[in-house]
Amino acid sequence: MFRSFHTAKSDSPSMPAAPQPAPAAKSAPLPLSQFKAADAAPTQKARPKTDTHLALKGHLHQKLLEALNLSKLDSVSPADLRRDIATLAARHLQEEGRVMPAQPFQRLVDELLDEVLGLGPLEPLLADPSVSDILVNGIDHVFVERNGILERSDTRFHNERHLLRIIDKIVSSVGRRIDESQPWVDARLEDGSRVNAIIRPCAIDGPSLSIRKFSRHPLRMDKLVETGAMTASAAAFLSAAAKGRLNTLISGGTGSGKTTLLNAISAYADPRHRIVTIEDAAELQLQQEHVVRLETRPSNSEGKGRITQRDLIINALRMRPDRIIVGEVRGNEAFDMLQAMNTGHDGSMTTIHANTARDALSRLEQMVAMCGGDIPLSVIRAQIASGLQLVVQTSRLSDGRRRVVSISEVTGLDGDTILMQDIFVFRRSGVDDDGTVLGQMYATGVRPNCLEILKSAGLDLPEDTFRIREGAR
């Protein structure tokens, strides 16, 4: 594994288990079983990293980079690599006459293994299920979000080069690049977590990294009801809308839960349907078997080879899809998405950034107009009115919780005005002493026009689904 081993392990003797560096050379070797994975206790608070500890880890990491045969890294088991790292660390500590108890030594080996195989100091945060966002503002300012609340983490990087190496490892794994000529990038981790990185010269105070983690177990509709994101009646309606192939637009601000809701709704799509997903960075977690996932590609260092969402949507129309799901519309691809919704790809879905359902339609108009061709506004609005059936608005409340705040139906066109009616709305009633937003989602009493479509698909919702509850007015 080390560079001194020029052949496979079978050609050279194995390295001995790492000896404990204290108190003398005759100390018994540390058994391999002591070296637990870094995620063994993911919910524990990150331990403070002192300057001395960071300097030691940085020095040992550099020695590892010089000693490891990186070309054979993929062929070596993590257990063997852990043993080799422990051996090198123990020898270095003994040479310097430093004493380190078994538990801190175990943590040091875990961190070095994370540096070699993973994302270094970010690994414990990625393994912590209570962390939903990781925000790195330079080498020693790392924040995490837990339960909608931001808090400072003790995680630190050795220096700026260390952080840049972690960023480069992330973006290069998905075939993207980041450098002075292209100082920002959107990428993803293997599990679909969304990543954005920006470096100098645009990031004045040093590299910045944002990671929006995705749950290993996607939230289903019943879980959203359980957490109070919506009512059971609203969830039943959205589930029926997915089964009945209603075209749906999910709107909301940044971090309001649009993609989470899109995943939950899409779970009710017919598993026999061929679904094509299109995203800038693949993060959708569809449960169906017949799914084709497409991802955009940025231009190369010569400014060529860029593939946009619009390119992928146009290509998807030739792939015989039953439904097309676009992770988020941001530009002129909105025109092609509307064309798909109006040409037989019923049940298509997408998300958009907007503060209200009405604003979502206005933004959609602007995006379609961006495609050029001098399309009259009346034609654009007619396309929206005929292509969309539902607009679902999400919001991140002041207490950090994410809620569905309205479910609206697009009912048609009156002159140049797109008609909408609210089916479910969330009404706030105040804030308690702990800052928790009080309120409840209610049915407005309006009977949706799309019920006829749902009935023709064999979906009969209970009559009281849309009934105004007592105290709702």
C-alpha positions as CSV (number, residue, x, y, z in Angstrom):
1,M,0.0,0.0,0.0
2,F,2.8,2.4,0.8
3,R,5.1,3.5,-2.0
4,S,7.8,1.2,-0.7
5,F,5.5,-1.7,-1.7
6,H,5.9,-1.6,-5.5
7,T,3.9,-4.8,-5.9
8,A,0.6,-6.2,-4.5
9,K,0.3,-7.1,-0.9
10,S,0.9,-10.8,-1.6
11,D,4.3,-9.8,-2.9
12,S,5.4,-8.1,0.3
13,P,5.0,-8.8,4.0
14,S,2.2,-7.1,5.8
15,M,2.8,-4.2,8.0
16,P,2.5,-4.9,11.7
17,A,-0.4,-3.6,13.7
18,A,0.2,-0.1,14.9
19,P,1.8,0.0,18.4
20,Q,0.5,2.3,21.0
21,P,3.0,5.2,21.2
22,A,2.9,5.4,25.0
23,P,4.8,4.9,27.2
24,A,7.6,2.9,25.7
25,A,8.5,0.9,22.5
26,K,7.5,-2.4,24.2
27,S,3.8,-1.3,24.5
28,A,1.4,-3.8,23.2
29,P,0.0,-3.2,19.6
30,L,-3.3,-1.5,19.4
31,P,-5.8,-4.1,18.2
32,L,-7.6,-3.3,14.9
33,S,-11.0,-3.7,16.6
34,Q,-10.3,-0.5,18.6
35,F,-10.4,1.6,15.4
36,K,-14.1,2.3,15.1
37,A,-15.5,4.1,12.0
38,A,-16.0,7.9,12.4
39,D,-19.8,7.5,12.2
40,A,-20.0,5.1,15.1
41,A,-21.5,7.9,17.2
42,P,-22.7,10.4,14.6
43,T,-24.9,12.3,17.0
44,Q,-22.1,13.4,19.3
45,K,-21.1,17.0,19.2
46,A,-17.9,17.6,17.2
47,R,-14.8,17.8,19.3
48,P,-12.8,21.0,19.4
49,K,-9.8,20.9,17.2
50,T,-6.8,22.6,18.8
51,D,-4.0,24.2,16.7
52,T,-1.6,21.6,17.9
53,H,-3.9,18.7,16.9
54,L,-4.6,20.3,13.5
55,A,-0.8,20.8,12.9
56,L,-0.1,17.1,13.9
57,K,-2.9,15.8,11.6
58,G,-1.8,18.1,8.8
59,H,1.8,16.8,9.1
60,L,0.8,13.2,9.2
61,H,-1.6,13.7,6.3
62,Q,1.3,15.1,4.2
63,K,3.5,12.1,5.2
64,L,0.6,9.8,4.1
65,L,0.4,11.5,0.7
66,E,4.1,10.9,0.3
67,A,4.1,7.3,1.5
68,L,0.9,5.9,0.1
69,N,0.8,4.3,-3.3
70,L,-2.3,6.1,-4.5
71,S,-2.6,4.0,-7.7
72,K,-3.3,0.9,-5.5
73,L,-5.7,2.7,-3.1
74,D,-8.9,1.3,-4.6
75,S,-7.6,-2.2,-4.3
76,V,-6.9,-2.0,-0.6
77,S,-9.5,-2.7,2.0
78,P,-10.4,0.0,4.6
79,A,-9.2,-2.3,7.4
80,D,-5.8,-2.8,5.8
81,L,-5.5,0.9,5.1
82,R,-6.5,1.8,8.7
83,R,-3.8,-0.6,9.9
84,D,-1.1,1.0,7.7
85,I,-2.2,4.5,8.7
86,A,-2.0,3.6,12.4
87,T,1.4,2.1,11.9
88,L,2.7,5.3,10.2
89,A,1.2,7.5,12.9
90,A,2.5,5.4,15.8
91,R,6.1,5.5,14.3
92,H,6.0,9.2,13.9
93,L,4.8,9.8,17.4
94,Q,7.5,7.5,18.8
95,E,10.2,9.2,16.7
96,E,9.2,12.6,18.3
97,G,8.9,11.1,21.7
98,R,5.2,12.1,22.0
99,V,2.8,10.2,24.3
100,M,-0.8,9.8,23.1
101,P,-3.4,7.7,25.0
102,A,-5.3,5.0,23.1
103,Q,-8.6,6.9,22.6
104,P,-7.1,10.2,21.2
105,F,-4.9,8.0,19.0
106,Q,-7.9,6.1,17.7
107,R,-9.6,9.4,16.8
108,L,-6.5,10.6,15.1
109,V,-6.4,7.5,12.9
110,D,-10.1,7.9,12.1
111,E,-9.5,11.5,11.0
112,L,-6.6,10.5,8.8
113,L,-8.6,7.7,7.3
114,D,-11.4,10.3,6.5
115,E,-8.7,12.5,4.9
116,V,-7.6,9.7,2.6
117,L,-10.9,8.1,1.7
118,G,-13.5,10.7,2.5
119,L,-14.0,14.5,2.9
120,G,-11.7,15.0,5.9
121,P,-13.2,17.0,8.8
122,L,-16.6,17.0,7.1
123,E,-17.2,13.3,7.4
124,P,-18.5,13.4,11.0
125,L,-21.0,16.1,10.0
126,L,-22.1,14.1,7.0
127,A,-22.6,11.1,9.2
128,D,-24.7,13.0,11.7
129,P,-28.4,12.5,10.9
130,S,-29.4,15.6,12.8
131,V,-27.5,17.9,10.5
132,S,-29.4,19.1,7.4
133,D,-27.0,21.7,6.1
134,I,-23.2,22.2,6.4
135,L,-22.0,25.8,5.7
136,V,-18.2,26.4,5.5
137,N,-17.2,30.1,5.6
138,G,-13.5,29.7,5.4
139,I,-11.1,27.4,7.2
140,D,-12.3,28.0,10.8
141,H,-15.9,29.1,10.5
142,V,-18.2,26.1,10.0
143,F,-21.9,26.2,10.7
144,V,-24.5,23.5,10.7
145,E,-28.3,23.5,10.7
146,R,-30.1,21.3,13.1
147,N,-33.9,21.4,13.2
148,G,-34.0,24.6,11.2
149,I,-31.6,26.4,13.5
150,L,-28.0,27.4,12.5
151,E,-25.3,26.7,15.1
152,R,-21.5,27.0,15.1
153,S,-19.5,23.8,14.7
154,D,-16.1,23.1,16.2
155,T,-14.9,21.6,12.8
156,R,-11.9,23.4,11.4
157,F,-9.5,22.9,8.4
158,H,-5.8,23.0,8.7
159,N,-5.3,25.7,6.1
160,E,-6.9,27.1,2.9
161,R,-5.1,24.5,0.8
162,H,-6.7,21.8,2.9
163,L,-10.2,23.1,2.3
164,L,-9.5,23.6,-1.4
165,R,-8.3,19.9,-1.6
166,I,-11.7,18.8,-0.1
167,I,-13.6,21.0,-2.6
168,D,-11.6,19.7,-5.5
169,K,-12.3,16.1,-4.4
170,I,-16.0,16.7,-4.4
171,V,-16.3,18.5,-7.8
172,S,-13.9,16.3,-9.6
173,S,-15.8,13.1,-8.6
174,V,-18.8,14.3,-10.7
175,G,-16.7,15.5,-13.7
176,R,-16.7,19.2,-12.9
177,R,-14.0,21.7,-12.2
178,I,-13.3,24.8,-10.1
179,D,-10.4,27.2,-10.6
180,E,-9.7,30.9,-11.0
181,S,-11.3,31.0,-14.4
182,Q,-14.4,29.2,-13.1
183,P,-14.5,30.1,-9.4
184,W,-17.9,28.6,-8.5
185,V,-19.6,25.3,-9.2
186,D,-22.7,23.3,-8.4
187,A,-22.1,19.6,-7.7
188,R,-23.4,16.8,-5.6
189,L,-22.2,14.0,-3.3
190,E,-22.7,10.3,-4.1
191,D,-25.9,10.3,-2.0
192,G,-27.4,13.2,-3.9
193,S,-26.6,15.9,-1.4
194,R,-26.4,19.3,-3.1
195,V,-23.1,21.1,-3.1
196,N,-22.1,24.6,-4.0
197,A,-18.6,25.9,-3.8
198,I,-17.0,29.3,-4.5
199,I,-13.4,30.3,-4.2
200,R,-11.1,33.3,-4.7
201,P,-11.2,35.7,-6.4
202,C,-15.0,35.8,-6.0
203,A,-14.9,34.6,-2.4
204,I,-13.0,37.5,-0.7
205,D,-12.4,35.8,2.6
206,G,-11.5,32.4,1.3
207,P,-13.3,29.3,-0.1
208,S,-16.9,28.9,0.8
209,L,-18.7,25.5,0.7
210,S,-22.4,24.8,1.2
211,I,-23.8,21.3,1.5
212,R,-27.5,20.5,1.7
213,K,-27.7,17.0,2.9
214,F,-30.3,14.5,1.7
215,S,-31.8,12.0,3.9
216,R,-30.8,8.4,3.3
217,H,-34.4,7.6,3.7
218,P,-36.6,10.0,1.6
219,L,-39.5,11.6,3.5
220,R,-42.8,10.1,2.4
221,M,-46.1,11.9,2.5
222,D,-47.2,10.3,5.8
223,K,-44.0,11.6,7.4
224,L,-44.7,15.1,6.2
225,V,-48.1,14.9,7.7
226,E,-46.6,13.6,11.0
227,T,-44.2,16.5,11.2
228,G,-46.9,19.0,10.5
229,A,-45.8,20.1,7.1
230,M,-49.4,19.6,5.8
231,T,-52.7,18.0,6.9
232,A,-53.8,14.5,6.0
233,S,-56.5,15.8,3.7
234,A,-54.0,17.9,1.8
235,A,-51.6,14.9,1.5
236,A,-54.5,12.7,0.2
237,F,-55.3,15.3,-2.5
238,L,-51.6,15.7,-3.6
239,S,-51.3,11.9,-3.7
240,A,-54.3,11.6,-5.8
241,A,-53.0,14.4,-8.1
242,A,-49.9,12.4,-8.7
243,K,-51.8,9.2,-9.4
244,G,-54.3,11.1,-11.6
245,R,-51.4,12.7,-13.6
246,L,-52.1,16.3,-12.9
247,N,-49.2,18.6,-14.0
248,T,-47.8,20.2,-10.8
249,L,-45.6,23.2,-10.1
250,I,-44.0,23.4,-6.7
251,S,-43.0,26.9,-5.6
252,G,-41.1,28.3,-2.7
253,G,-38.0,30.1,-1.4
254,T,-34.5,28.7,-0.9
255,G,-34.5,25.8,1.6
256,S,-38.3,25.7,1.8
257,G,-38.5,22.0,1.1
258,K,-39.5,22.0,-2.6
259,T,-37.3,19.1,-3.6
260,T,-38.3,17.1,-0.6
261,L,-42.0,17.6,-1.4
262,L,-41.3,16.8,-5.1
263,N,-39.8,13.5,-4.0
264,A,-42.7,12.7,-1.7
265,I,-45.4,13.5,-4.4
266,S,-43.5,11.6,-7.1
267,A,-43.6,8.4,-5.1
268,Y,-47.3,8.1,-6.0
269,A,-46.6,8.1,-9.8
270,D,-47.6,4.9,-11.6
271,P,-44.6,2.5,-11.3
272,R,-45.4,1.4,-14.9
273,H,-44.7,4.9,-16.3
274,R,-41.4,5.8,-17.9
275,I,-40.1,8.8,-16.0
276,V,-37.3,11.0,-17.2
277,T,-35.7,13.4,-14.6
278,I,-33.6,16.4,-15.6
279,E,-31.5,18.3,-13.1
280,D,-28.5,20.6,-12.8
281,A,-27.1,18.4,-10.1
282,A,-28.9,15.1,-9.6
283,E,-30.6,15.0,-6.3
284,L,-34.1,13.5,-6.8
285,Q,-34.7,10.2,-5.1
286,L,-37.5,8.6,-7.1
287,Q,-38.7,5.3,-5.9
288,Q,-39.9,3.9,-9.2
289,E,-37.9,1.3,-11.2
290,H,-38.4,2.8,-14.7
291,V,-36.5,6.1,-14.2
292,V,-34.0,7.7,-16.5
293,R,-31.9,10.3,-14.8
294,L,-30.3,13.1,-16.8
295,E,-27.9,15.8,-15.6
296,T,-26.6,19.0,-17.2
297,R,-22.9,19.5,-17.9
298,P,-20.9,22.8,-17.7
299,S,-18.5,23.9,-20.4
300,N,-15.0,22.7,-20.3
301,S,-11.8,24.8,-19.9
302,E,-12.1,25.9,-23.5
303,G,-15.7,27.1,-23.0
304,K,-17.2,24.2,-25.0
305,G,-19.3,21.1,-24.4
306,R,-22.0,22.8,-22.2
307,I,-25.2,20.8,-22.0
308,T,-28.2,22.8,-20.5
309,Q,-31.5,21.7,-19.0
310,R,-33.2,22.9,-22.2
311,D,-31.0,20.6,-24.3
312,L,-31.9,17.7,-22.1
313,I,-35.7,18.4,-22.1
314,I,-35.7,18.6,-25.9
315,N,-33.8,15.3,-26.0
316,A,-36.1,13.8,-23.3
317,L,-39.1,14.4,-25.6
318,R,-37.6,11.8,-28.0
319,M,-37.1,9.2,-25.3
320,R,-40.8,8.2,-25.1
321,P,-41.4,9.5,-21.5
322,D,-44.7,9.2,-19.8
323,R,-43.7,12.0,-17.4
324,I,-40.9,14.5,-17.3
325,I,-39.7,15.8,-14.0
326,V,-37.4,18.9,-14.0
327,G,-35.6,19.5,-10.7
328,E,-36.0,23.3,-11.0
329,V,-36.7,25.6,-13.9
330,R,-34.5,28.7,-13.9
331,G,-34.5,30.0,-17.5
332,N,-35.7,29.4,-21.0
333,E,-36.1,25.6,-20.4
334,A,-39.5,26.6,-18.9
335,F,-40.8,27.0,-22.4
336,D,-40.0,23.4,-23.3
337,M,-41.3,22.2,-20.0
338,L,-44.7,23.8,-20.7
339,Q,-44.6,22.3,-24.2
340,A,-44.2,18.8,-22.7
341,M,-47.1,19.5,-20.3
342,N,-49.3,20.5,-23.2
343,T,-48.3,17.6,-25.5
344,G,-49.4,14.5,-23.7
345,H,-46.8,14.2,-20.9
346,D,-49.4,14.4,-18.2
347,G,-48.2,14.1,-14.6
348,S,-45.1,16.1,-15.2
349,M,-43.7,18.1,-12.3
350,T,-41.1,20.8,-11.6
351,T,-40.1,23.4,-9.0
352,I,-39.5,27.1,-9.2
353,H,-38.3,29.8,-6.8
354,A,-41.1,32.2,-5.9
355,N,-42.7,33.7,-2.7
356,T,-46.3,33.0,-3.6
357,A,-48.3,30.9,-6.0
358,R,-49.2,33.9,-8.1
359,D,-45.6,35.0,-8.2
360,A,-44.7,31.5,-9.4
361,L,-46.9,32.0,-12.5
362,S,-45.4,35.5,-13.1
363,R,-41.9,34.1,-12.9
364,L,-42.8,31.3,-15.3
365,E,-44.1,33.9,-17.8
366,Q,-40.8,35.7,-17.6
367,M,-38.8,32.5,-18.1
368,V,-40.8,31.6,-21.2
369,A,-40.3,35.1,-22.6
370,M,-36.6,34.6,-22.1
371,C,-36.5,32.0,-24.8
372,G,-36.9,34.7,-27.5
373,G,-39.1,34.5,-30.6
374,D,-41.3,37.4,-29.5
375,I,-44.1,35.2,-28.2
376,P,-47.1,37.3,-27.2
377,L,-47.8,37.4,-23.5
378,S,-51.4,36.2,-24.1
379,V,-50.0,33.1,-25.8
380,I,-47.6,32.4,-22.9
381,R,-50.4,32.7,-20.4
382,A,-52.7,30.5,-22.5
383,Q,-50.0,27.8,-22.5
384,I,-49.6,28.1,-18.7
385,A,-53.3,27.9,-18.1
386,S,-53.8,24.8,-20.3
387,G,-50.6,23.0,-19.2
388,L,-50.6,23.5,-15.4
389,Q,-53.3,22.1,-13.0
390,L,-51.8,22.7,-9.5
391,V,-49.4,25.1,-7.9
392,V,-48.1,24.0,-4.4
393,Q,-46.5,26.7,-2.4
394,T,-43.9,25.8,0.3
395,S,-42.3,28.1,2.9
396,R,-39.7,28.0,5.6
397,L,-41.2,29.7,8.6
398,S,-39.4,31.9,11.0
399,D,-38.9,29.1,13.5
400,G,-37.1,27.0,10.9
401,R,-39.9,24.6,10.1
402,R,-40.9,23.9,6.5
403,R,-44.6,24.0,5.7
404,V,-46.9,23.7,2.7
405,V,-48.7,27.0,2.9
406,S,-51.1,26.7,0.0
407,I,-52.3,24.3,-2.7
408,S,-53.9,26.2,-5.6
409,E,-55.6,25.1,-8.8
410,V,-55.2,26.8,-12.1
411,T,-58.7,27.0,-13.5
412,G,-58.3,28.7,-16.8
413,L,-57.9,32.1,-18.5
414,D,-60.1,35.2,-18.3
415,G,-58.8,37.6,-20.9
416,D,-55.1,38.0,-20.1
417,T,-55.5,36.9,-16.5
418,I,-54.7,33.3,-15.3
419,L,-57.4,32.2,-12.9
420,M,-56.5,30.4,-9.7
421,Q,-58.4,29.2,-6.7
422,D,-57.0,28.1,-3.3
423,I,-57.9,24.6,-2.3
424,F,-55.9,24.4,1.0
425,V,-54.2,27.3,2.8
426,F,-52.1,27.7,5.9
427,R,-53.2,30.5,8.3
428,R,-50.9,31.8,10.9
429,S,-52.3,32.7,14.3
430,G,-49.2,34.0,16.1
431,V,-45.9,33.0,17.7
432,D,-45.5,31.4,21.1
433,D,-42.9,32.3,23.7
434,D,-40.4,29.9,22.2
435,G,-40.6,31.5,18.8
436,T,-42.7,28.6,17.3
437,V,-45.1,29.8,14.6
438,L,-48.7,28.9,15.4
439,G,-51.2,28.1,12.8
440,Q,-53.1,25.5,10.9
441,M,-53.8,24.4,7.3
442,Y,-57.4,24.4,6.3
443,A,-59.5,23.5,3.3
444,T,-61.1,26.6,1.8
445,G,-64.3,24.8,1.0
446,V,-63.7,25.1,-2.8
447,R,-64.4,21.9,-4.8
448,P,-61.6,21.6,-7.3
449,N,-62.5,21.4,-11.0
450,C,-59.8,18.7,-11.4
451,L,-61.9,16.2,-9.4
452,E,-63.5,15.1,-12.7
453,I,-60.1,14.2,-14.0
454,L,-59.3,12.3,-10.8
455,K,-62.7,10.4,-10.9
456,S,-62.1,9.4,-14.5
457,A,-58.8,7.9,-13.3
458,G,-60.7,5.9,-10.7
459,L,-59.7,8.1,-7.8
460,D,-62.6,9.1,-5.5
461,L,-61.7,11.4,-2.6
462,P,-64.0,11.5,0.5
463,E,-66.5,14.3,0.3
464,D,-65.2,15.9,3.6
465,T,-61.7,16.3,2.1
466,F,-62.5,19.8,1.0
467,R,-65.0,20.7,3.7
468,I,-64.2,23.8,5.9
469,R,-63.5,22.6,9.4
470,E,-65.0,24.2,12.5
471,G,-63.0,27.3,13.5
472,A,-61.3,27.6,10.1
473,R,-62.9,31.0,9.4
